[in-house]
Amino acid sequence: MKLQVNQSEIELVQGDITESDTDAIVNAANSQLILGAGVAGAIRSKGGPSIQEECNAIGHCPVGGAVITGGGNLKARHVVHAVGPRQGEGDEEEKLKNATLNSLKVADQNNVKSITFPAISTGIYGFPLDACARIMLTTVKEYLSGTTIIERVVFALFDDKSFKAFKDQLEKM
């Protein structure tokens, strides 16, 4: 499923983000930039140790922020590490919006023309899936409505439930 926004497009796919052929993929990161479980664990496994080594050199990223590393052995040249909120920590919607927005800004600053996002914070961090889809898709659409070199934003959604939540939200747009 796709949505055209100016010269760019938003696309939904169901599958493994580590197999994405975009210039960059987004890691649902923690502030310490430790590649643990979930999306981060899959990126660590397929991307190799260089990604964690670069994260260690960066050291920290605040909630709502984003940093970029190389893609190691992944198809993607870069990994953007976006730190989403934990459900219950306060101001979660604004923090998720900022994590999404800052990922797009980092992509633009690094000449990334295509980027793939997961459903940030919906795993172990417990953020509601429907709210995540609404916030992330709205933020991406607004960003692509402005000046950007980003041509393609993909959401790689791992399971049926995630894909349906994003599909339902995109259809409303």
N, C-alpha and C positions, 0 to 999 in steps of 0.2 A: 504494500500500500504506500502511495506517495502523495505529497502535497507540494505544489510549486509555490515558492515565495520569491518574488523578484527573479533574479538570475540563479537562484539556488533551489534545492529541493530537500524536503524532509522525507525520509523513507523508513518504514518499519519492516524488520525481518525477524523471524524467529530462529534462534540458533546461538552458537558459541561465539562470543565477541572476539576470542583469540584467533579465530579464523577470518576475521574481517580483512578486506583488502583495501581499506581506506588508509590515508596517510598517517592517521593517528587513531588510537583507541583510548577510551577513558577508563581509568581504574577507579573504582569506588574505594578511595583510600582512607586511612586513618591519619590523624595529625602527626604521628611519629613516622609515617611513610614506611611502615613495616608491611611487607607483602605477606599477609597471613592466609586466611581461608577465602572461600567464595570466589568472586571475580579476581581479586588480587592473587589468590593462590593459583588460579588457572594461568594468569599472566606470568607469575614467577616460574611455574612449571614449564610452560612453552617458550617463554622469552629468555630463560637462562639467568645466570647470576649477575650479569652486568646491569640489569635494571635495578636490582636491590642495591648494588654498589653505588649507582648514581643517586638513588634515594638517600642512602646513608650520607653521602657527601652534602646533599641539600639539608638533611637533618630534620626539618619540621615544616609543617604547613598548617595554618589555622583552619578551623571549621569555616566552610564557605569559600576557601581559597583553592587555588590550583597551581601546580608546577608541572614542568615537562622534563622527560628523560628520553633517551634513545629507546628503540623498540627491541633491542637485543636480537634474538632469533625469530621474532614474530614477523608476520607479513607486513604489518604496520611499521613505518620508520620511527614513530614516536609513541610514547605513552604519556597521556596527560593524567596526572594524579589529582583527582578532585575529592576534597574532603567534605562529605555530606554530614548532616546532623544525625544524632541519635534521638529517637523518639523519646520525648519527655524532658529533654535538656532545656527547652524554651526557645521560642522564636524559630522553630524548625523550618517553617515555610520560607521565610526570608533567607535562611542559611542555605537551603536547597537551591533557591533561585540564584543566590550568589555563587554557589559551587558550579552551577550550570553556566552562568554568565561568564565567570572567570575562566572556565575551560575554553569557551569560545574566544575570549580575548587572547588567551595564551596561544591558541591555535592560529589566530590571525597574526600575532606578533612573530610567529615562527613559520610563516608561509605554508601553513597546513590548509589544503584546499578541500579535504574530506576528512570527516571525523565520525567515529562510532561511539555512542554512549550506551551504558547499561542503565537499568532502573536504579539510580543511586539511592542508597540508604534503605532500600526495601528488604534487604536480607536481614542479617544479624542486628542491624540498627533499628529495625522495626517500624520504619516509616510506612504509612498507608499507601498502597499501590495506586489507588485512584487519584489521590492527592499528588503523588509523585508524577504521574502521567500528565495531569493538568498543569502543574508548575513547570515541569521540564519542557513540555511541548510549547506552552505559551511563551516561555523565555526564549526558546530557540526561534520561534516564529517572529517574535519582536526583534530579535537580534538580526536575523536575516533580512528584515525589512529595511535595515539601515545599510551603511557602507561596510562591506566585508569582502574578503577574497574567498571566503568559504563557499564552495559550490554545492556541497552535499553533506547533509547531516543524517546519519543512520542511527536508529535505535535498535540494537541487537537484544532481543528479549528472549530469555532462556526457556521459559515455559509457556504453556497455553494461557494461564491466568494473567501473566504479565503482558503477553501479546494482546490479549483481549482488552485489558484496561487501556493500553496505549491506542489501540485501534478505535475503541469507542470514543476516546477523547479526540483523536485526530478527525474522526468523522464529524464531530461537532464544530470543527474549525472550518 
